[in-house]
Amino acid sequence: MFKKTPREAPPGKVSTVLGKDTYFKGSIKTKSPIRIDGEMEGDIETQGDVVIGESGKVKLELKARHVTIAGRFDGTLEAEGRLEIKSSGIIAGSVKTNGLIVDDGAVFSGNMEMSGQDRAAKRPKKEEAGRGEIRGEKVKL
């Protein structure tokens, strides 16, 4: 008789939360933002943002719009927009992003690939400029 239409969460509003005392192993696929304050293993794919809180510890393959890490992240991360690593954040793994914000005290260990799709046309050709790469062991920023 009455048909409810599914509603999306308003932009910036978190619709999925993994609490501090929670452990989850598996896959999450959504269009909405996610916050993780507990522990998770598996993969996440979302068109929304992902926040790993200070108490969050994850081992993931992650694809999201914007990602903020204040806890521990191990795995592969692909941020369509920007990646923000807070001062309490630790990342070990492979990262691909279009923008990067790193707070003083953050730790990153692994490989990073940055590509600005809108800036790619403005970049000089390889013959005109050197190529930069970030690699290494633990780097305290």
Stockholm file with secondary structure:
# STOCKHOLM 1.0

chainA/1-141         MFKKTPREAPPGKVSTVLGKDTYFKGSIKTKSPIRIDGEMEGDIETQGDVVIGESGKVKLELKARHVTIAGRFDGTLEAEGRLEIKSSGIIAGSVKTNGLIVDDGAVFSGNMEMSGQDRAAKRPKKEEAGRGEIRGEKVKL
#=GR chainA/1-141 SS CCCCCCCCCCTTCCCEEECTTCEEEEEEEESSCEEESSEEEEEEEESSCEEECTTCEEEEEEEESSEEESSEEEEEEEEEEEEEECTTCEEEEEEEEEEEEECTTCEEEEEEEECCTTTGGGSCCTTTSCCCCBCCSCEEC
#=GC SS_cons         CCCCCCCCCCTTCCCEEECTTCEEEEEEEESSCEEESSEEEEEEEESSCEEECTTCEEEEEEEESSEEESSEEEEEEEEEEEEEECTTCEEEEEEEEEEEEECTTCEEEEEEEECCTTTGGGSCCTTTSCCCCBCCSCEEC
//
